[in-house]
Amino acid sequence: MRIDIVSLFPEFVAACAGFGVVGRAQERGLLSLHGWNPRDYAEGNYRRVDDRPFGGGPGMVMLIDPLRAAIAAARAADPAPARVVYLSPQGRRLNQARVRELAGRERMLLLCGRYEGVDERLVRAEVDEELSIGDYVLSGGELAAAVVVDAVARLQAGALNDAESAAQDSFEDDGLLDCPHYTRPVSHPLGDVPEVLLSGNHAEISRWRRQQALGRTWERRPDLLDEQNLSPADRALLAD
Ligand code: ADE
């Protein structure tokens, strides 16, 4: 997958993506990141990329033309069509289903705004979808872009090692939170590993994990349970 990042700080997003699974996905050729800085496409001695908002108010608004030129340069760099995803708190909220959908694309372009935002005419003309990573405001879209890059990178086929992909993640498959995990030592001053995990009885272990996942979801995120139809077996586990 190819991801183009239009940002005043493209190196920042790339630096966030240089480690662990995402770094490895790049090394394995499963993911390539390409930064495009609108300042490189701005004109005049000062290479202005923003200006004061019409109507007054605090902050600055990013200019249309440098952003548009950066997007055009990114598009021209590769023949594959790229949908433009604008990271903003006004966007649709990201979830794992959406991540899966994005991860299946051959290419996408992430547009990061700074300051108070981006001229609305640019958004209307160039943006295919607006995406928020949560109901809070960041000082720019770069961290949000890094979140998207990380989440889609780990879903590229071959990005995770076997052990990692075998692990049941929160939200994967069933939309539940993850069960708790334990490793050595079995006994520790902070507590013992639940016995069922040492039993070797895989059916019992699966049942326990499912029950833990259901219980945690019920306690912490009941909204997720409302959204899914629990099987009679799950209801019994929850009641247990
Ligand atoms: N830019 C600023 N805040 C953001 C958020 N919550 N999600 C995505 N992009 C943003």
py3Dmol code that shows the C-alpha trace and the ligand (Angstrom):
import py3Dmol

protein = """\
ATOM      1  CA  MET A   1       0.000   0.000   0.000  1.00  0.00           C
ATOM      2  CA  ARG A   2       1.151   3.493  -0.802  1.00  0.00           C
ATOM      3  CA  ILE A   3       0.313   6.365   1.568  1.00  0.00           C
ATOM      4  CA  ASP A   4       0.991   9.972   0.602  1.00  0.00           C
ATOM      5  CA  ILE A   5       1.035  12.485   3.429  1.00  0.00           C
ATOM      6  CA  VAL A   6       0.411  16.159   2.715  1.00  0.00           C
ATOM      7  CA  SER A   7       1.565  18.039   5.784  1.00  0.00           C
ATOM      8  CA  LEU A   8       3.715  20.928   6.975  1.00  0.00           C
ATOM      9  CA  PHE A   9       5.534  18.294   9.040  1.00  0.00           C
ATOM     10  CA  PRO A  10       5.622  15.125   6.920  1.00  0.00           C
ATOM     11  CA  GLU A  11       8.835  13.970   8.636  1.00  0.00           C
ATOM     12  CA  PHE A  12       6.931  13.899  11.895  1.00  0.00           C
ATOM     13  CA  VAL A  13       4.443  11.356  10.565  1.00  0.00           C
ATOM     14  CA  ALA A  14       7.260   9.337   8.982  1.00  0.00           C
ATOM     15  CA  ALA A  15       9.189   9.357  12.285  1.00  0.00           C
ATOM     16  CA  CYS A  16       6.134   7.965  14.089  1.00  0.00           C
ATOM     17  CA  ALA A  17       5.998   5.192  11.503  1.00  0.00           C
ATOM     18  CA  GLY A  18       9.626   4.135  11.684  1.00  0.00           C
ATOM     19  CA  PHE A  19       9.377   1.589  14.493  1.00  0.00           C
ATOM     20  CA  GLY A  20       8.055  -1.871  15.233  1.00  0.00           C
ATOM     21  CA  VAL A  21       5.381  -3.330  13.024  1.00  0.00           C
ATOM     22  CA  VAL A  22       5.044  -0.228  10.840  1.00  0.00           C
ATOM     23  CA  GLY A  23       8.791   0.083  10.314  1.00  0.00           C
ATOM     24  CA  ARG A  24       8.927  -3.603   9.471  1.00  0.00           C
ATOM     25  CA  ALA A  25       6.005  -3.294   7.029  1.00  0.00           C
ATOM     26  CA  GLN A  26       8.015  -0.650   5.191  1.00  0.00           C
ATOM     27  CA  GLU A  27      11.168  -2.770   5.214  1.00  0.00           C
ATOM     28  CA  ARG A  28       9.176  -5.681   3.807  1.00  0.00           C
ATOM     29  CA  GLY A  29       7.849  -3.488   0.997  1.00  0.00           C
ATOM     30  CA  LEU A  30       4.242  -3.819   2.185  1.00  0.00           C
ATOM     31  CA  LEU A  31       3.854  -0.117   2.808  1.00  0.00           C
ATOM     32  CA  SER A  32       5.487   2.994   1.402  1.00  0.00           C
ATOM     33  CA  LEU A  33       5.115   6.496   2.834  1.00  0.00           C
ATOM     34  CA  HIS A  34       5.677   9.655   0.821  1.00  0.00           C
ATOM     35  CA  GLY A  35       5.621  13.143   2.333  1.00  0.00           C
ATOM     36  CA  TRP A  36       4.562  16.304   0.501  1.00  0.00           C
ATOM     37  CA  ASN A  37       5.066  19.666   2.155  1.00  0.00           C
ATOM     38  CA  PRO A  38       2.752  22.465   0.945  1.00  0.00           C
ATOM     39  CA  ARG A  39       5.474  24.960   1.864  1.00  0.00           C
ATOM     40  CA  ASP A  40       7.527  23.585  -1.036  1.00  0.00           C
ATOM     41  CA  TYR A  41       4.691  24.660  -3.336  1.00  0.00           C
ATOM     42  CA  ALA A  42       4.072  28.085  -1.762  1.00  0.00           C
ATOM     43  CA  GLU A  43       5.047  31.238  -3.584  1.00  0.00           C
ATOM     44  CA  GLY A  44       6.828  34.440  -2.567  1.00  0.00           C
ATOM     45  CA  ASN A  45       9.815  35.110  -0.358  1.00  0.00           C
ATOM     46  CA  TYR A  46       7.966  34.002   2.735  1.00  0.00           C
ATOM     47  CA  ARG A  47       6.443  30.882   1.205  1.00  0.00           C
ATOM     48  CA  ARG A  48       3.201  31.576   2.972  1.00  0.00           C
ATOM     49  CA  VAL A  49       0.963  28.622   3.677  1.00  0.00           C
ATOM     50  CA  ASP A  50      -1.677  30.283   5.860  1.00  0.00           C
ATOM     51  CA  ASP A  51      -3.527  33.535   6.404  1.00  0.00           C
ATOM     52  CA  ARG A  52      -6.031  35.177   8.761  1.00  0.00           C
ATOM     53  CA  PRO A  53      -9.621  33.957   8.642  1.00  0.00           C
ATOM     54  CA  PHE A  54     -12.225  36.127   6.930  1.00  0.00           C
ATOM     55  CA  GLY A  55     -14.791  37.290   9.458  1.00  0.00           C
ATOM     56  CA  GLY A  56     -12.154  37.516  12.185  1.00  0.00           C
ATOM     57  CA  GLY A  57     -11.382  35.140  15.002  1.00  0.00           C
ATOM     58  CA  PRO A  58      -8.253  33.511  16.366  1.00  0.00           C
ATOM     59  CA  GLY A  59      -5.718  31.444  14.506  1.00  0.00           C
ATOM     60  CA  MET A  60      -4.792  31.000  10.904  1.00  0.00           C
ATOM     61  CA  VAL A  61      -6.357  29.128   8.010  1.00  0.00           C
ATOM     62  CA  MET A  62      -4.297  27.132   5.510  1.00  0.00           C
ATOM     63  CA  LEU A  63      -4.267  28.571   2.001  1.00  0.00           C
ATOM     64  CA  ILE A  64      -5.836  26.741  -0.911  1.00  0.00           C
ATOM     65  CA  ASP A  65      -3.078  26.911  -3.496  1.00  0.00           C
ATOM     66  CA  PRO A  66      -0.030  25.433  -1.722  1.00  0.00           C
ATOM     67  CA  LEU A  67      -2.171  22.527  -0.495  1.00  0.00           C
ATOM     68  CA  ARG A  68      -3.697  22.001  -3.903  1.00  0.00           C
ATOM     69  CA  ALA A  69      -0.296  21.984  -5.580  1.00  0.00           C
ATOM     70  CA  ALA A  70       1.072  19.515  -3.019  1.00  0.00           C
ATOM     71  CA  ILE A  71      -1.916  17.208  -3.576  1.00  0.00           C
ATOM     72  CA  ALA A  72      -1.472  17.460  -7.349  1.00  0.00           C
ATOM     73  CA  ALA A  73       2.241  16.619  -7.054  1.00  0.00           C
ATOM     74  CA  ALA A  74       1.428  13.611  -4.876  1.00  0.00           C
ATOM     75  CA  ARG A  75      -1.187  12.395  -7.366  1.00  0.00           C
ATOM     76  CA  ALA A  76       1.203  12.800 -10.279  1.00  0.00           C
ATOM     77  CA  ALA A  77       3.900  10.739  -8.563  1.00  0.00           C
ATOM     78  CA  ASP A  78       2.013   7.472  -9.079  1.00  0.00           C
ATOM     79  CA  PRO A  79      -0.685   6.393 -11.547  1.00  0.00           C
ATOM     80  CA  ALA A  80      -2.795   4.618  -8.906  1.00  0.00           C
ATOM     81  CA  PRO A  81      -5.822   6.734  -7.962  1.00  0.00           C
ATOM     82  CA  ALA A  82      -5.688   8.087  -4.405  1.00  0.00           C
ATOM     83  CA  ARG A  83      -8.663   9.058  -2.336  1.00  0.00           C
ATOM     84  CA  VAL A  84      -7.941  12.133  -0.234  1.00  0.00           C
ATOM     85  CA  VAL A  85      -8.597  11.596   3.459  1.00  0.00           C
ATOM     86  CA  TYR A  86      -8.593  14.784   5.518  1.00  0.00           C
ATOM     87  CA  LEU A  87      -7.842  14.320   9.223  1.00  0.00           C
ATOM     88  CA  SER A  88     -10.055  16.641  11.220  1.00  0.00           C
ATOM     89  CA  PRO A  89     -12.168  16.582  14.365  1.00  0.00           C
ATOM     90  CA  GLN A  90     -15.204  17.243  12.137  1.00  0.00           C
ATOM     91  CA  GLY A  91     -14.760  13.932  10.350  1.00  0.00           C
ATOM     92  CA  ARG A  92     -16.428  10.552  10.792  1.00  0.00           C
ATOM     93  CA  ARG A  93     -14.956   8.825  13.795  1.00  0.00           C
ATOM     94  CA  LEU A  94     -12.406   6.124  13.021  1.00  0.00           C
ATOM     95  CA  ASN A  95     -13.092   2.568  14.147  1.00  0.00           C
ATOM     96  CA  GLN A  96     -11.612  -0.825  13.352  1.00  0.00           C
ATOM     97  CA  ALA A  97     -14.131  -1.544  10.587  1.00  0.00           C
ATOM     98  CA  ARG A  98     -13.107   1.666   8.871  1.00  0.00           C
ATOM     99  CA  VAL A  99      -9.418   0.834   9.399  1.00  0.00           C
ATOM    100  CA  ARG A 100      -9.973  -2.505   7.662  1.00  0.00           C
ATOM    101  CA  GLU A 101     -11.623  -0.762   4.752  1.00  0.00           C
ATOM    102  CA  LEU A 102      -8.775   1.761   4.411  1.00  0.00           C
ATOM    103  CA  ALA A 103      -6.165  -1.001   4.747  1.00  0.00           C
ATOM    104  CA  GLY A 104      -7.615  -2.780   1.716  1.00  0.00           C
ATOM    105  CA  ARG A 105      -6.866   0.122  -0.604  1.00  0.00           C
ATOM    106  CA  GLU A 106      -3.918   0.233  -2.941  1.00  0.00           C
ATOM    107  CA  ARG A 107      -3.251   3.863  -2.113  1.00  0.00           C
ATOM    108  CA  MET A 108      -4.526   6.816  -0.097  1.00  0.00           C
ATOM    109  CA  LEU A 109      -3.549  10.403   0.520  1.00  0.00           C
ATOM    110  CA  LEU A 110      -3.708  11.755   4.058  1.00  0.00           C
ATOM    111  CA  LEU A 111      -4.194  15.499   4.309  1.00  0.00           C
ATOM    112  CA  CYS A 112      -3.088  17.065   7.597  1.00  0.00           C
ATOM    113  CA  GLY A 113      -4.362  20.488   8.554  1.00  0.00           C
ATOM    114  CA  ARG A 114      -2.710  22.779  11.075  1.00  0.00           C
ATOM    115  CA  TYR A 115      -3.818  25.874  12.887  1.00  0.00           C
ATOM    116  CA  GLU A 116      -7.550  26.527  12.808  1.00  0.00           C
ATOM    117  CA  GLY A 117      -8.081  24.467   9.690  1.00  0.00           C
ATOM    118  CA  VAL A 118      -8.028  24.478   5.937  1.00  0.00           C
ATOM    119  CA  ASP A 119      -9.911  26.790   3.579  1.00  0.00           C
ATOM    120  CA  GLU A 120     -13.293  25.110   3.120  1.00  0.00           C
ATOM    121  CA  ARG A 121     -13.137  25.470  -0.663  1.00  0.00           C
ATOM    122  CA  LEU A 122     -10.085  23.199  -0.747  1.00  0.00           C
ATOM    123  CA  VAL A 123     -11.916  20.651   1.399  1.00  0.00           C
ATOM    124  CA  ARG A 124     -14.932  20.704  -0.920  1.00  0.00           C
ATOM    125  CA  ALA A 125     -12.854  20.409  -4.071  1.00  0.00           C
ATOM    126  CA  GLU A 126     -10.227  17.864  -3.086  1.00  0.00           C
ATOM    127  CA  VAL A 127     -11.325  15.839  -0.079  1.00  0.00           C
ATOM    128  CA  ASP A 128     -13.116  12.522  -0.513  1.00  0.00           C
ATOM    129  CA  GLU A 129     -13.594  11.808   3.171  1.00  0.00           C
ATOM    130  CA  GLU A 130     -12.997  13.502   6.481  1.00  0.00           C
ATOM    131  CA  LEU A 131     -11.798  11.343   9.361  1.00  0.00           C
ATOM    132  CA  SER A 132     -11.537  12.039  13.084  1.00  0.00           C
ATOM    133  CA  ILE A 133      -9.597   9.832  15.484  1.00  0.00           C
ATOM    134  CA  GLY A 134     -11.752  10.853  18.445  1.00  0.00           C
ATOM    135  CA  ASP A 135     -13.760  13.573  20.103  1.00  0.00           C
ATOM    136  CA  TYR A 136     -10.895  15.824  21.146  1.00  0.00           C
ATOM    137  CA  VAL A 137      -8.888  18.459  19.352  1.00  0.00           C
ATOM    138  CA  LEU A 138      -5.242  18.025  18.373  1.00  0.00           C
ATOM    139  CA  SER A 139      -3.096  20.924  17.212  1.00  0.00           C
ATOM    140  CA  GLY A 140      -2.825  19.350  13.792  1.00  0.00           C
ATOM    141  CA  GLY A 141      -3.661  16.268  11.770  1.00  0.00           C
ATOM    142  CA  GLU A 142      -0.164  14.751  11.936  1.00  0.00           C
ATOM    143  CA  LEU A 143      -0.681  12.602  15.023  1.00  0.00           C
ATOM    144  CA  ALA A 144      -4.027  11.490  13.632  1.00  0.00           C
ATOM    145  CA  ALA A 145      -2.327  10.553  10.344  1.00  0.00           C
ATOM    146  CA  ALA A 146       0.285   8.570  12.277  1.00  0.00           C
ATOM    147  CA  VAL A 147      -2.545   6.712  14.016  1.00  0.00           C
ATOM    148  CA  VAL A 148      -4.136   5.834  10.672  1.00  0.00           C
ATOM    149  CA  VAL A 149      -0.788   4.739   9.202  1.00  0.00           C
ATOM    150  CA  ASP A 150      -0.107   2.471  12.184  1.00  0.00           C
ATOM    151  CA  ALA A 151      -3.562   0.938  12.208  1.00  0.00           C
ATOM    152  CA  VAL A 152      -3.593   0.156   8.467  1.00  0.00           C
ATOM    153  CA  ALA A 153       0.067  -0.952   8.331  1.00  0.00           C
ATOM    154  CA  ARG A 154      -0.420  -3.783  10.791  1.00  0.00           C
ATOM    155  CA  LEU A 155      -3.290  -5.130   8.680  1.00  0.00           C
ATOM    156  CA  GLN A 156      -1.196  -5.446   5.529  1.00  0.00           C
ATOM    157  CA  ALA A 157      -0.737  -9.118   4.724  1.00  0.00           C
ATOM    158  CA  GLY A 158       2.655 -10.213   6.073  1.00  0.00           C
ATOM    159  CA  ALA A 159       3.162  -7.220   8.380  1.00  0.00           C
ATOM    160  CA  LEU A 160       2.583  -9.166  11.572  1.00  0.00           C
ATOM    161  CA  ASN A 161       4.558 -12.178  12.619  1.00  0.00           C
ATOM    162  CA  ASP A 162       2.566 -15.370  13.182  1.00  0.00           C
ATOM    163  CA  ALA A 163       2.417 -14.969  16.928  1.00  0.00           C
ATOM    164  CA  GLU A 164       1.185 -11.407  16.589  1.00  0.00           C
ATOM    165  CA  SER A 165      -1.483 -12.157  14.030  1.00  0.00           C
ATOM    166  CA  ALA A 166      -2.714 -15.136  16.011  1.00  0.00           C
ATOM    167  CA  ALA A 167      -3.373 -12.851  18.949  1.00  0.00           C
ATOM    168  CA  GLN A 168      -6.976 -11.792  19.287  1.00  0.00           C
ATOM    169  CA  ASP A 169      -7.102  -8.028  19.211  1.00  0.00           C
ATOM    170  CA  SER A 170      -9.762  -5.838  20.679  1.00  0.00           C
ATOM    171  CA  PHE A 171     -12.413  -5.057  18.077  1.00  0.00           C
ATOM    172  CA  GLU A 172     -11.143  -7.616  15.592  1.00  0.00           C
ATOM    173  CA  ASP A 173     -13.699 -10.123  14.304  1.00  0.00           C
ATOM    174  CA  ASP A 174     -16.238  -9.821  17.051  1.00  0.00           C
ATOM    175  CA  GLY A 175     -16.162  -6.162  18.096  1.00  0.00           C
ATOM    176  CA  LEU A 176     -15.344  -7.044  21.708  1.00  0.00           C
ATOM    177  CA  LEU A 177     -12.539  -5.738  23.904  1.00  0.00           C
ATOM    178  CA  ASP A 178      -9.586  -8.045  24.304  1.00  0.00           C
ATOM    179  CA  CYS A 179      -9.267 -10.563  27.150  1.00  0.00           C
ATOM    180  CA  PRO A 180      -6.420 -10.151  29.706  1.00  0.00           C
ATOM    181  CA  HIS A 181      -3.033 -11.704  28.959  1.00  0.00           C
ATOM    182  CA  TYR A 182      -0.415 -13.268  31.255  1.00  0.00           C
ATOM    183  CA  THR A 183       3.129 -14.513  30.887  1.00  0.00           C
ATOM    184  CA  ARG A 184       5.818 -15.901  33.217  1.00  0.00           C
ATOM    185  CA  PRO A 185       6.231 -16.180  36.127  1.00  0.00           C
ATOM    186  CA  VAL A 186       3.169 -18.172  37.188  1.00  0.00           C
ATOM    187  CA  SER A 187       3.440 -16.891  40.746  1.00  0.00           C
ATOM    188  CA  HIS A 188       4.372 -13.345  41.525  1.00  0.00           C
ATOM    189  CA  PRO A 189       3.913 -11.037  44.526  1.00  0.00           C
ATOM    190  CA  LEU A 190       1.369  -9.161  42.355  1.00  0.00           C
ATOM    191  CA  GLY A 191      -0.715 -12.299  41.891  1.00  0.00           C
ATOM    192  CA  ASP A 192      -0.949 -15.681  40.193  1.00  0.00           C
ATOM    193  CA  VAL A 193      -1.784 -16.541  36.598  1.00  0.00           C
ATOM    194  CA  PRO A 194      -5.390 -17.843  36.357  1.00  0.00           C
ATOM    195  CA  GLU A 195      -5.243 -21.614  36.588  1.00  0.00           C
ATOM    196  CA  VAL A 196      -7.324 -22.268  33.493  1.00  0.00           C
ATOM    197  CA  LEU A 197      -4.531 -20.812  31.333  1.00  0.00           C
ATOM    198  CA  LEU A 198      -2.139 -23.453  32.679  1.00  0.00           C
ATOM    199  CA  SER A 199      -4.577 -26.338  32.197  1.00  0.00           C
ATOM    200  CA  GLY A 200      -3.762 -27.145  28.574  1.00  0.00           C
ATOM    201  CA  ASN A 201      -7.501 -27.545  27.986  1.00  0.00           C
ATOM    202  CA  HIS A 202      -7.989 -25.437  24.874  1.00  0.00           C
ATOM    203  CA  ALA A 203     -11.773 -25.519  24.932  1.00  0.00           C
ATOM    204  CA  GLU A 204     -11.776 -24.275  28.529  1.00  0.00           C
ATOM    205  CA  ILE A 205      -9.194 -21.616  27.715  1.00  0.00           C
ATOM    206  CA  SER A 206     -11.256 -20.343  24.772  1.00  0.00           C
ATOM    207  CA  ARG A 207     -14.367 -20.277  26.915  1.00  0.00           C
ATOM    208  CA  TRP A 208     -12.547 -18.351  29.662  1.00  0.00           C
ATOM    209  CA  ARG A 209     -11.115 -15.829  27.187  1.00  0.00           C
ATOM    210  CA  ARG A 210     -14.485 -15.268  25.586  1.00  0.00           C
ATOM    211  CA  GLN A 211     -16.068 -14.784  28.991  1.00  0.00           C
ATOM    212  CA  GLN A 212     -13.368 -12.289  30.019  1.00  0.00           C
ATOM    213  CA  ALA A 213     -13.743 -10.370  26.758  1.00  0.00           C
ATOM    214  CA  LEU A 214     -17.512 -10.229  27.170  1.00  0.00           C
ATOM    215  CA  GLY A 215     -17.245  -9.218  30.837  1.00  0.00           C
ATOM    216  CA  ARG A 216     -14.743  -6.448  30.157  1.00  0.00           C
ATOM    217  CA  THR A 217     -16.780  -5.127  27.282  1.00  0.00           C
ATOM    218  CA  TRP A 218     -19.923  -5.172  29.405  1.00  0.00           C
ATOM    219  CA  GLU A 219     -18.147  -3.307  32.218  1.00  0.00           C
ATOM    220  CA  ARG A 220     -16.125  -0.812  30.222  1.00  0.00           C
ATOM    221  CA  ARG A 221     -17.840  -0.375  26.874  1.00  0.00           C
ATOM    222  CA  PRO A 222     -21.458  -1.503  27.078  1.00  0.00           C
ATOM    223  CA  ASP A 223     -22.111   0.548  23.946  1.00  0.00           C
ATOM    224  CA  LEU A 224     -20.144  -2.071  21.967  1.00  0.00           C
ATOM    225  CA  LEU A 225     -22.348  -4.872  23.275  1.00  0.00           C
ATOM    226  CA  ASP A 226     -25.485  -3.015  22.316  1.00  0.00           C
ATOM    227  CA  GLU A 227     -24.252  -2.959  18.772  1.00  0.00           C
ATOM    228  CA  GLN A 228     -23.810  -6.652  18.391  1.00  0.00           C
ATOM    229  CA  ASN A 229     -26.140  -9.581  18.639  1.00  0.00           C
ATOM    230  CA  LEU A 230     -24.935 -11.835  21.388  1.00  0.00           C
ATOM    231  CA  SER A 231     -25.350 -15.542  20.805  1.00  0.00           C
ATOM    232  CA  PRO A 232     -27.208 -17.584  23.449  1.00  0.00           C
ATOM    233  CA  ALA A 233     -23.798 -19.059  24.413  1.00  0.00           C
ATOM    234  CA  ASP A 234     -22.395 -15.567  24.985  1.00  0.00           C
ATOM    235  CA  ARG A 235     -25.402 -14.610  27.078  1.00  0.00           C
ATOM    236  CA  ALA A 236     -24.842 -17.671  29.225  1.00  0.00           C
ATOM    237  CA  LEU A 237     -21.157 -16.769  29.644  1.00  0.00           C
ATOM    238  CA  LEU A 238     -22.044 -13.221  30.660  1.00  0.00           C
ATOM    239  CA  ALA A 239     -24.561 -14.486  33.199  1.00  0.00           C
ATOM    240  CA  ASP A 240     -22.073 -17.017  34.626  1.00  0.00           C
TER     241      ASP A 240
END
"""
ligand_1 = """\
10
ADE
N -6.961 17.188 13.848
C -7.183 17.821 15.004
N -7.885 17.065 15.842
C -8.137 15.893 15.198
C -8.838 14.715 15.529
N -9.443 14.558 16.698
N -8.900 13.735 14.622
C -8.316 13.885 13.414
N -7.641 14.981 13.052
C -7.554 15.976 13.917
"""
view = py3Dmol.view(width=600, height=400)
view.addModel(protein, "pdb")
view.setStyle({"model": 0}, {"cartoon": {"style": "trace"}})
view.addModel(ligand_1, "xyz")
view.setStyle({"model": 1}, {"stick": {}})
view.zoomTo()
view.show()
